[in-house]
């Protein structure tokens, strides 16, 4: 398993977290509140998000053999779509 984490600066973290969780709930297993979300992808990857006042913390776990860069890109593109007023968001993946 590969774990990537990023702290994304935004004052709208809760809104973006909830929008993304609702968007993906039609295709994936999703559990969320206004402050936290867990999204399980069909390929075994898992996205965990936590909203704070001025940041969205993102943790992406990707199974061995899956394309980590591609999964990071999927998360970034979807969040940027909801954050169109301030996109592109800054992801400092580690």
Buried (B, 14 or more C-beta within 10 A) or exposed (E): EEEBBBBBEBEBBBBBBBBBBEBBBEEBEBEBEEEBBBBBBEEEBBBBBBBEEEBBBBBBBBBEEBEBEEBBEBBBEBBBEBBEEEEEBEBEBE
